[in-house]
Amino acid sequence: MSVLVFAEATQGQFKKAAFEALTYGRQTAELLGTACHALVLGPADNLAQLGRYGAQKVWHVTHDHLASFDSQSWAAAIAQAAEKTGASVVIMSHTSTGKSIAGRVAIRLGAGSVSGASQVPSLEGNELHVVKPVFSGKAYATFAIKTEKKVISVMGNAVRPEEVGGEAPVEQLSIEVPAPRVQVVEVQRVEGQVPLPEAEIVVSGGRGLKGPENWGMIEELAKVLGAATACSRPVADAGWRPHHEHVGQTGIAIRPNLYIAIGISGAIQHLAGVNNSKVIVVINKDPEAPFFKAADYGVVGDAFEVVPRLIEAIKRFKAQQN
Amino acid sequence: MKLLVCISKTPDTEAKIQLTPDGKQLDTSGMKYIMNPYDEWYALVRALELVEAQGGSVTVINVGPSSNDQIIRKALAIGAHEAVRIDAEPTSAWFVAHQIAAFAKNENYDLIFCGKETIDYNGSEVPAMLAELLDLPFVAWASKLDMEGNTATLHRDIEGGVEIVKVATPFVVSAAKGMAEQRIPNMRGIMMAKRKPLKVVEPVAVDDPVSVVQYALPPKKKGVKLIEPEHIDELVRLLHEEAKVI
């Protein structure tokens, strides 16, 4: 009957996405009046710390076949762990890993699933209701899950990680893991940058910046804010910025606390990917830019003047804070 | 090579989403539909490129009513060789994955392509479910796919980077931006598409484990607060004190 949260580790370290999934799982377990357990696959550090985010117990599976990521091996391990530990709800992060395995785990368990949930579920009779953004953020849908077993993946920034306890006991779980059929050859990571889907602040540039050579101030603004950088579709299509920075309906949808759009007019496809941001700041020299209608704060002005000033203003603010 | 490309019909990227007054359903009056961009621009085009280089055939499959034939014909006009439509409303990822799996299980496809997600329900679930139902390996959100013999090398988008993987056929892949370049169908393609086979298949019986019970639109913004460019410190103060985001 328990809630089992697959806590994802990157290079052995738990990140915000795992703490968010645990917080979501702990709240779901409270709603259902059951226990919240964490599941960790493969080597990871500080397993007991998952207790701080609400795991009453941490199940740990180590197996040679979990040395690198393969959706089939990992989904098989998660589904078996759910069955062995008597979990009826499996929760994971809606990350590149979650997107690879949530559907597989659902099939294995015969579970109804919702992927990319943005709110903690509610209970309506004996159905679990789960809200998620649809149409790339243009609307929300509430899904009713009718099966006894359920799989939910949680969108980044959907809940704030909450510390509620101390360390949790860690118990090894023995599971037969099938051999991976997908071989990981290499992982290339951009070091020192905040990954876009996890970022709480995002600084984004559009065609108004005129060329890739002008991105220095975008990167500097991101740096002083501890933010990730993003861009609009025309910018990615023109090759000014890498594709993975493209946010919008055909890029990635994000929901940071603060989205700063610079030189982006705000086409409906772009807004779809960002309008679930908590606060939107728009800097654009065209007062008629549609983005101002979707913004909380706006500056009508030339980005080449406004952004350097904003960088200095934030540096002053940060200096005062310290 | 025998390739299958799963295509979906979605509202146009420019479509404004409206709801019925009770919010139980979408108001689809006047809605324009397109082929899901990830299916069309990346999955379908990369499949065609592989067949152009190595020979073989590309079948497109869609789960939907006869009104979907328009987007299926477009896929044929872009270059797919034949099409299959499973004649049922695509009510959930679970339902769609089971329909496609039921059709594909005896067809021995070398590769099954999907888009990385559909731009309507944004779930990324169908390809993973399909892979599980067919007991196949799966690579999600691939931005590059190269074949050598029966082994593929793929780049998979992960948080803050790229994972490079190798996998032997058969497998399922979901295509992300970068895998191919969009193709616009030409007049010859459009004419030929009319004569290409489109097989309509009856659905298998599947119970939906989930259903949408309510839709809602995002809360409206209260209106923008404009700050003079000369008073940018005021923006920083508002972000800190009022919005509490820095």
Interface residues (C-beta under 8 A of the other chain):
Chain A: T10 A17 F69 D70 S71 Q72 A75 T95 S96 T97 K99 S100 I101 A102 G103 R104 A106 I107 R108 G110 A111 G112 S113 V114 S115 G116 E124 H129 K132 P133 V134 F135 S136 G137 K138 A139 Y140 A141 T142 F143 A144 I145 K146 T147 R181 V182 Q183 V184 V185 E186 V187 Q188 R189 V190 Q193 V194 P195 L196 P197 E198 E200 I201 L225 A236 H243 H244 H246 Q249 T250 G251 A253 N257 L258 I268 Q269 A272 N275 N276 K278 V279 I280 V281 V282 F292 K293 A294 A295 D296 Y297 G298 V299 V300 G301 D302 E305 V306 R309 L310 A313 I314 R316 F317
Chain B: P11 T13 E14 A15 K16 I17 L19 L26 P37 Y38 A93 W94 A97 K116 E117 I119 D120 Y121 N122 G123 S124 E125 V126 P127 A128 M129 L130 A131 E132 L133 P137 F138 V139 A140 W141 S143 T153 R156 D157 I158 E159 G160 G161 V162 E163 I164 V165 K166 V167 A168 F171 A176 K177 G178 D208 P209 V210 S211 V212 V213 Q214 Y215 A216 L217 P218 K221 K222 V224 K225 L226 I227 E228 P229 I232 D233 L235 V236 L238 L239 H240 A243 V245 I246
